[in-house]
Amino acid sequence: SLSLVTERYEVVGSADPVLAVAGEAVILPCSVKPNISVVDMRVEWFRSDLKDTLVHLYDDHVDKNTDQNQSYRGRTKLNHQELQKGDASLKLSSVRVSDEGRYKLSSC
């Protein structure tokens, strides 16, 4: 007989708003609890207040940002080593006023 065990995990973001200064970099914190590796998962960051605009996509062990919203091009980064620890926080560089909004992470 075959028994399948599916790991249950929860995606946890910041409880408080993340504050940023225009022109500087900011980390949008997000991690998986328990701290399981998300290296083999699809990790998508969206702007939920802009009709789920794609901010960053990581899939098949690489960043795939061909469909990324143009305004984020070259400004987003996931730390691939931290993904092994369940940390999918996104670094956003050169913050702009237009970056203000609601972000969400989807991981599967």
KASUL-V145761 format. One record per pair of residues at least 6 apart in sequence whose ideal C-beta (glycine too) atoms are under 6 Angstrom apart, sorted by sequence separation. I is the first residue (numbers start at 1). J is the second residue. If there is no record, write none. Layout:
BEGIN
i;j
I;J
I;J
END
This chain:
BEGIN
i;j
20;26
32;38
46;52
47;53
57;64
47;55
18;28
45;55
45;56
44;57
54;67
54;68
76;90
77;91
14;29
43;58
54;69
53;69
76;92
13;30
42;59
55;72
75;92
88;105
75;93
12;31
75;94
56;76
58;78
11;32
12;33
9;32
10;33
9;36
56;90
39;83
38;83
39;84
43;88
45;90
37;84
38;86
35;85
36;86
38;88
35;86
49;101
49;102
32;86
47;101
48;102
31;86
31;87
48;104
30;88
46;104
30;89
29;89
45;105
27;89
28;90
44;106
27;91
43;107
26;92
41;107
42;108
25;93
26;95
38;107
24;95
22;95
20;95
28;103
30;105
11;105
11;107
END
